[in-house]
Amino acid sequence: MQSSQKPLYMIIMEDLKEKILTGHYKEEEQLPTEVELAEQSGVSRITSKRALIELEREGLIYRKRGSGSYVKKQEPKHAFEGGAASTAAPIISMVLPYMATSELDFIKGATDYLDSKGYYLSIHNSNWSSEREREFLLRIPKNGSAGIILYPMSTNSNIDLLNMLYWNDYPLVMIDQYADSLPVTSVVSDNVKGGYMTAKHLLDLGHERIAFISSISIDFRSTVRDRYQGYCKALRDHGLPIDPELVITDFYREADKDANAFYPKLVAKAMELGVTAIQAEHDHLAVELLRSAIGLGIDVPGQLSIAGFDNHMISSLVEVPLTTVAQDYSEIGRKAAELIASRIEERGRPGERALVPVRLIERASTSAIATHVSEQQQT
């Protein structure tokens, strides 16, 4: 199965379809559950669910909430020729840059709402490729999808197509990011507040030399820009200037070449600049910096406090549990589904930006600035 070039959900769907049409599964007979199909095929539950959704779209099965999927009484053959039956429920497509824990929460939040409204959700993975994202934005509307929920690769990617979809009044909602130049409806975490809370937490602990570190440029994603804005606002509110030496960004290409060598040098550079705390763009970067600091013999948080963003699973499992900011991914998905359904049912609605609250989680990676460190700074 894994060697086929077809998507895994399609392989499962076609196998079940053949068994239905050949009588292996008879009318009103229950099919294996999503969990059983996932275990049998060695795939995720999301993949097995997608296969069952596609079978339901074709009118071959029907699904009972809390019970399972059953073979539907077959209509005359012509009712299925050319694809889905004309009575099929509308599909909303979600385009994601990758698949991880947070993305599954986006999907769950959206699915829970859309199921209640009679919509289906199809999932597409751009795999961090702007070209593949572009292909989806071109193809999905042509294939009859009623709307798109887009988690863009970057704030600046495929702006021309987003303009086209917007001005053609095609239902579109962005999640995680927003485009300043285009009034497309978006659902995002309150990243400014998250950036502010993180910086304020470090400032309240006595830190003044706080570095803002991001592997990408500040303008590449609105998420990073907003977190940086929160960092800057917190420093200003505490009467501190923004020191350009302490804003370190746009190094992912260099880091990708040799992360084991790059990150220790970055931490060493920060320490030479008198940094006592680091506010990282996201948790994975914060973990790289934390582990590099420990490798250099730097005490975290005694000599260096480090905070991340996202509350990724790794943040609580790393050697020194990470202070971070939690996003409500499920609520982002649910709100995006609510807004895309509204745009489908009421064309011409003005664009809007929905902010989802975030919360600071304090863990062991941050602490009050050590007395001897503070004295060294003063001298």
VODOZA-254820 format. One record per residue (C-alpha): x negated, y negated, z negated; residue in three letters. Coordinates in Angstrom, 2 decimals. Example, Ala and Ser with C-alpha at 12.3 -4.5 7.8 and 13.67 -1.06 7.14 Angstrom:
BEGIN
        u        v        w   aa
   -12.30     4.50    -7.80  ala
   -13.67     1.06    -7.14  ser
end
This chain:
BEGIN
        u        v        w   aa
     0.00     0.00     0.00  met
    -2.73    -2.49    -0.95  gln
    -4.47    -2.22     2.43  ser
    -1.48    -3.51     4.41  ser
    -1.57    -7.05     5.75  gln
     2.09    -7.58     4.82  lys
     3.01    -9.30     1.56  pro
     3.51    -6.76    -1.23  leu
     7.12    -7.77    -1.83  tyr
     7.91    -7.09     1.83  met
     6.37    -3.61     1.68  ile
     8.51    -2.77    -1.35  ile
    11.60    -4.31     0.26  met
    11.17    -2.39     3.54  glu
    10.65     0.89     1.67  asp
    13.85     0.38    -0.31  leu
    15.72    -0.76     2.78  lys
    14.77     2.40     4.67  glu
    15.90     4.56     1.73  lys
    19.22     2.74     1.61  ile
    19.88     2.96     5.36  leu
    18.89     6.65     5.50  thr
    21.13     7.54     2.57  gly
    18.43     8.25     0.01  his
    20.18     5.66    -2.14  tyr
    23.95     5.91    -1.71  lys
    26.64     3.26    -2.05  glu
    27.06     2.02    -5.64  glu
    23.91     3.89    -6.71  glu
    21.59     1.97    -9.00  gln
    18.09     1.15    -7.74  leu
    14.98     1.18    -9.94  pro
    14.74    -1.90   -12.14  thr
    12.25    -4.75   -11.58  glu
    10.02    -3.28   -14.28  val
    10.20     0.24   -12.83  glu
     9.44    -0.99    -9.32  leu
     6.50    -3.03   -10.60  ala
     5.06     0.00   -12.40  glu
     5.65     2.34    -9.45  gln
     4.03    -0.04    -6.95  ser
     1.29    -1.49    -9.15  gly
     2.49    -5.08    -8.69  val
     3.76    -7.88   -10.91  ser
     7.37    -8.14   -11.95  arg
     7.64   -11.36    -9.96  ile
     6.76    -9.39    -6.79  thr
     9.27    -6.60    -7.46  ser
    11.96    -9.16    -8.26  lys
    11.27   -10.93    -4.96  arg
    11.77    -7.63    -3.10  ala
    15.18    -7.13    -4.73  leu
    16.16   -10.74    -4.03  ile
    15.37   -10.27    -0.33  glu
    17.45    -7.07    -0.23  leu
    20.34    -8.96    -1.80  glu
    19.96   -11.71     0.78  arg
    20.32    -9.13     3.53  glu
    23.52    -7.89     1.96  gly
    22.19    -4.42     1.20  leu
    22.47    -4.60    -2.58  ile
    24.20    -6.59    -5.27  tyr
    22.84    -7.40    -8.70  arg
    24.57    -7.41   -12.08  lys
    23.04    -9.63   -14.76  arg
    21.78    -7.44   -17.58  gly
    22.57    -4.24   -15.70  ser
    20.49    -3.93   -12.55  gly
    20.70    -3.66    -8.75  ser
    23.18    -1.47    -6.88  tyr
    23.60    -0.41    -3.26  val
    26.35    -2.43    -1.66  lys
    29.07    -0.89     0.48  lys
    27.78    -1.20     4.03  gln
    29.47    -3.53     6.48  glu
    29.40    -2.93    10.23  pro
    25.86    -3.02    11.57  lys
    26.24    -6.30    13.46  his
    26.77    -8.12    10.18  ala
    23.06    -7.75     9.44  phe
    21.54    -8.19    12.87  glu
    19.21   -11.17    13.11  gly
    18.45   -11.38     9.40  gly
    20.52   -12.40     6.41  ala
    24.29   -12.48     6.49  ala
    25.85   -15.89     7.06  ser
    27.30   -15.78     3.54  thr
    23.87   -15.48     1.91  ala
    23.29   -17.88    -0.95  ala
    20.93   -20.79    -0.20  pro
    17.22   -20.32    -0.87  ile
    14.94   -22.84    -2.57  ile
    11.21   -22.35    -1.96  ser
     8.55   -23.03    -4.59  met
     5.02   -23.65    -3.31  val
     2.27   -23.16    -5.91  leu
    -1.51   -23.59    -5.58  pro
    -2.26   -20.41    -7.53  tyr
    -0.62   -17.85    -9.80  met
    -1.40   -17.80   -13.53  ala
     0.44   -17.92   -16.85  thr
     1.63   -21.50   -16.48  ser
     2.86   -20.84   -12.94  glu
     4.96   -17.92   -14.17  leu
     6.53   -20.31   -16.69  asp
     7.32   -22.75   -13.87  phe
     9.01   -19.89   -12.01  ile
    10.96   -18.67   -15.04  lys
    12.23   -22.13   -15.87  gly
    13.37   -22.71   -12.30  ala
    14.88   -19.24   -11.87  thr
    16.91   -19.41   -15.07  asp
    18.59   -22.59   -13.83  tyr
    18.96   -21.62   -10.17  leu
    20.46   -18.22   -11.00  asp
    23.25   -20.00   -12.83  ser
    23.90   -22.19    -9.77  lys
    23.93   -19.41    -7.19  gly
    20.58   -20.21    -5.57  tyr
    17.68   -17.90    -4.85  tyr
    14.05   -18.85    -5.41  leu
    11.26   -17.77    -3.05  ser
     7.62   -18.13    -4.13  ile
     4.69   -19.13    -1.91  his
     1.02   -19.32    -2.93  asn
    -1.18   -21.85    -1.11  ser
    -4.28   -20.45    -2.87  asn
    -5.86   -23.91    -3.27  trp
    -5.80   -24.45     0.50  ser
    -4.42   -27.73     1.87  ser
    -4.15   -26.05     5.29  glu
    -2.02   -23.23     3.90  arg
     0.06   -25.73     1.94  glu
     0.57   -27.63     5.21  arg
     1.68   -24.45     6.95  glu
     4.33   -23.86     4.28  phe
     5.60   -27.45     4.47  leu
     6.03   -27.07     8.23  leu
     7.45   -23.56     8.28  arg
     9.77   -23.39     5.27  ile
    12.32   -26.01     6.46  pro
    12.44   -24.33     9.90  lys
    13.17   -20.97     8.28  asn
    16.34   -22.29     6.70  gly
    15.26   -22.89     3.11  ser
    17.55   -25.46     1.48  ala
    14.73   -27.30    -0.29  gly
    11.16   -27.17    -1.60  ile
     9.72   -27.45    -5.10  ile
     6.07   -28.33    -4.47  leu
     3.11   -28.10    -6.84  tyr
     0.62   -29.84    -4.53  pro
    -3.04   -28.97    -4.29  met
    -3.80   -32.63    -4.87  ser
    -1.96   -35.92    -5.05  thr
    -3.41   -36.90    -1.67  asn
    -2.91   -33.68     0.32  ser
    -0.51   -33.57     3.29  asn
     0.95   -37.02     2.59  ile
     2.02   -37.29     6.24  asp
     4.25   -34.22     5.93  leu
     5.66   -35.36     2.61  leu
     6.57   -38.64     4.31  asn
     8.23   -36.72     7.15  met
    10.27   -34.57     4.77  leu
    11.26   -37.59     2.69  tyr
    12.40   -39.70     5.63  trp
    14.25   -36.73     7.15  asn
    16.12   -36.51     3.83  asp
    14.94   -32.94     3.29  tyr
    15.35   -31.96    -0.39  pro
    11.91   -32.04    -1.99  leu
    10.75   -32.20    -5.61  val
     7.10   -32.34    -6.68  met
     5.94   -30.84    -9.96  ile
     2.76   -31.49   -11.97  asp
     1.88   -34.49    -9.78  gln
     3.51   -37.46    -8.07  tyr
     2.65   -39.66    -5.11  ala
     2.52   -43.39    -5.86  asp
     2.87   -44.26    -2.20  ser
     6.08   -42.27    -1.71  leu
     9.32   -42.25    -3.76  pro
     9.61   -38.46    -3.74  val
    11.36   -37.05    -6.80  thr
     8.86   -35.53    -9.22  ser
     8.77   -33.76   -12.58  val
     5.54   -34.18   -14.54  val
     4.23   -33.88   -18.05  ser
     3.69   -37.15   -19.90  asp
    -0.02   -37.06   -19.13  asn
    -0.63   -40.68   -20.15  val
     0.77   -39.88   -23.60  lys
    -1.27   -36.67   -23.72  gly
    -4.48   -38.48   -22.83  gly
    -3.69   -41.18   -25.39  tyr
    -2.92   -38.69   -28.17  met
    -6.17   -36.82   -27.57  thr
    -8.33   -39.95   -27.60  ala
    -6.50   -41.36   -30.63  lys
    -7.02   -38.09   -32.49  his
   -10.76   -38.32   -31.88  leu
   -10.87   -42.03   -32.74  leu
    -8.98   -41.41   -35.98  asp
   -11.67   -38.85   -36.85  leu
   -14.25   -41.63   -36.60  gly
   -15.62   -40.97   -33.11  his
   -16.44   -43.96   -30.93  glu
   -18.78   -42.43   -28.34  arg
   -16.11   -40.33   -26.63  ile
   -16.85   -39.00   -23.13  ala
   -14.06   -38.42   -20.62  phe
   -15.16   -35.52   -18.41  ile
   -13.35   -34.26   -15.29  ser
   -14.67   -31.89   -12.65  ser
   -12.65   -33.71    -9.98  ile
   -12.40   -37.40    -9.20  ser
    -9.86   -39.43   -11.14  ile
    -7.85   -40.24    -8.00  asp
    -7.70   -36.63    -6.75  phe
    -4.70   -35.74    -8.91  arg
    -2.23   -38.01   -10.67  ser
    -2.48   -35.71   -13.71  thr
    -6.16   -36.57   -14.23  val
    -5.63   -40.24   -13.48  arg
    -2.84   -40.45   -16.05  asp
    -4.88   -38.63   -18.71  arg
    -7.72   -41.05   -18.05  tyr
    -5.32   -43.99   -18.36  gln
    -4.23   -42.67   -21.75  gly
    -7.89   -42.36   -22.81  tyr
    -8.59   -45.95   -21.73  cys
    -5.51   -47.32   -23.47  lys
    -6.42   -45.61   -26.75  ala
    -9.95   -47.04   -26.66  leu
    -8.63   -50.54   -25.93  arg
    -6.07   -50.27   -28.74  asp
    -8.96   -49.47   -31.07  his
   -10.99   -52.45   -29.86  gly
   -13.54   -50.38   -27.92  leu
   -14.74   -51.04   -24.35  pro
   -14.67   -48.41   -21.62  ile
   -18.28   -47.33   -21.09  asp
   -18.77   -46.14   -17.46  pro
   -21.68   -43.96   -18.58  glu
   -19.26   -41.91   -20.66  leu
   -16.83   -41.26   -17.77  val
   -18.29   -38.26   -15.95  ile
   -16.28   -36.96   -12.97  thr
   -16.28   -35.34    -9.53  asp
   -18.93   -32.65    -9.98  phe
   -17.03   -29.44    -9.15  tyr
   -19.04   -28.79    -5.99  arg
   -22.32   -28.91    -7.87  glu
   -20.90   -26.89   -10.77  ala
   -19.60   -24.20    -8.40  asp
   -23.12   -23.56    -7.12  lys
   -24.48   -22.54   -10.52  asp
   -22.18   -23.12   -13.48  ala
   -24.59   -21.44   -15.93  asn
   -27.23   -24.05   -15.21  ala
   -24.99   -27.06   -14.58  phe
   -22.88   -27.22   -17.74  tyr
   -25.73   -27.03   -20.28  pro
   -27.41   -29.93   -18.44  lys
   -24.15   -31.88   -18.57  leu
   -23.77   -31.32   -22.31  val
   -27.43   -32.24   -22.91  ala
   -26.92   -35.45   -20.92  lys
   -23.86   -36.33   -23.02  ala
   -25.82   -35.79   -26.22  met
   -28.63   -38.03   -24.96  glu
   -26.01   -40.75   -24.42  leu
   -25.00   -40.50   -28.07  gly
   -21.69   -38.78   -27.37  val
   -20.06   -37.26   -30.47  thr
   -16.81   -36.14   -28.84  ala
   -15.69   -34.95   -25.40  ile
   -12.21   -35.28   -23.94  gln
   -12.06   -32.75   -21.08  ala
    -9.73   -32.79   -18.09  glu
    -8.37   -29.32   -18.93  his
    -8.98   -26.32   -21.16  asp
   -11.12   -24.26   -18.78  his
   -13.56   -27.15   -18.42  leu
   -13.51   -27.74   -22.19  ala
   -14.36   -24.06   -22.77  val
   -17.31   -24.27   -20.34  glu
   -18.61   -27.30   -22.23  leu
   -18.00   -25.74   -25.63  leu
   -19.83   -22.52   -24.78  arg
   -22.69   -24.49   -23.24  ser
   -22.97   -26.59   -26.41  ala
   -23.09   -23.48   -28.57  ile
   -25.72   -22.01   -26.23  gly
   -27.84   -25.12   -26.77  leu
   -27.60   -24.73   -30.55  gly
   -25.22   -27.67   -30.93  ile
   -22.75   -27.31   -33.79  asp
   -19.13   -27.61   -32.63  val
   -17.48   -29.56   -34.18  pro
   -20.21   -30.65   -36.64  gly
   -22.33   -32.40   -34.01  gln
   -19.90   -32.47   -31.11  leu
   -16.10   -32.39   -31.08  ser
   -14.43   -31.09   -27.90  ile
   -10.77   -31.33   -26.86  ala
    -9.02   -29.90   -23.79  gly
    -5.62   -30.13   -22.16  phe
    -2.93   -27.55   -21.19  asp
    -2.93   -25.16   -24.18  asn
    -4.07   -22.36   -21.91  his
    -4.25   -18.94   -23.54  met
    -8.06   -19.15   -23.64  ile
    -7.92   -22.28   -25.81  ser
    -6.96   -20.27   -28.89  ser
    -9.23   -17.28   -28.14  leu
   -12.55   -19.04   -27.52  val
   -15.35   -18.87   -30.11  glu
   -14.24   -22.16   -31.70  val
   -10.47   -22.52   -31.11  pro
    -9.84   -25.58   -29.00  leu
    -7.89   -28.71   -29.85  thr
    -5.66   -29.27   -26.84  thr
    -2.40   -30.71   -25.50  val
     0.49   -28.36   -24.75  ala
     2.67   -28.82   -21.68  gln
     6.20   -27.39   -21.44  asp
     5.85   -25.58   -18.11  tyr
     9.20   -23.84   -18.39  ser
    11.01   -27.15   -18.87  glu
     9.17   -28.63   -15.88  ile
    10.40   -25.72   -13.75  gly
    13.94   -25.99   -15.09  arg
    14.13   -29.76   -14.56  lys
    12.70   -29.44   -11.05  ala
    15.35   -26.84   -10.22  ala
    18.08   -29.09   -11.59  glu
    16.86   -32.04    -9.49  leu
    16.39   -30.06    -6.27  ile
    19.91   -28.65    -6.60  ala
    21.24   -32.18    -7.11  ser
    19.42   -33.38    -4.00  arg
    20.83   -30.51    -1.94  ile
    24.36   -31.18    -3.13  glu
    24.08   -34.97    -2.83  glu
    21.87   -36.03     0.06  arg
    20.43   -39.53     0.00  gly
    19.86   -39.66    -3.76  arg
    17.04   -42.07    -4.63  pro
    13.77   -40.58    -5.79  gly
    13.04   -40.40    -9.49  glu
    10.23   -39.35   -11.81  arg
    11.11   -37.17   -14.79  ala
     8.63   -37.08   -17.69  leu
     8.44   -33.96   -19.84  val
     7.06   -34.51   -23.38  pro
     3.72   -33.02   -24.49  val
     2.32   -32.26   -27.94  arg
    -1.13   -32.30   -29.49  leu
    -2.37   -29.05   -31.04  ile
    -5.21   -29.56   -33.50  glu
    -7.65   -26.68   -33.87  arg
   -11.20   -26.11   -35.08  ala
   -13.09   -27.71   -32.16  ser
   -12.56   -31.26   -33.46  thr
   -13.42   -32.73   -36.86  ser
   -14.38   -35.98   -38.52  ala
   -17.68   -37.39   -37.33  ile
   -20.56   -36.18   -39.51  ala
   -22.08   -38.83   -41.80  thr
   -25.62   -38.30   -40.52  his
   -24.43   -38.61   -36.90  val
   -22.69   -41.90   -37.71  ser
   -25.83   -43.23   -39.38  glu
   -27.96   -42.26   -36.36  gln
   -25.58   -44.18   -34.07  gln
   -25.88   -47.30   -36.23  gln
   -29.66   -47.18   -36.11  thr
end
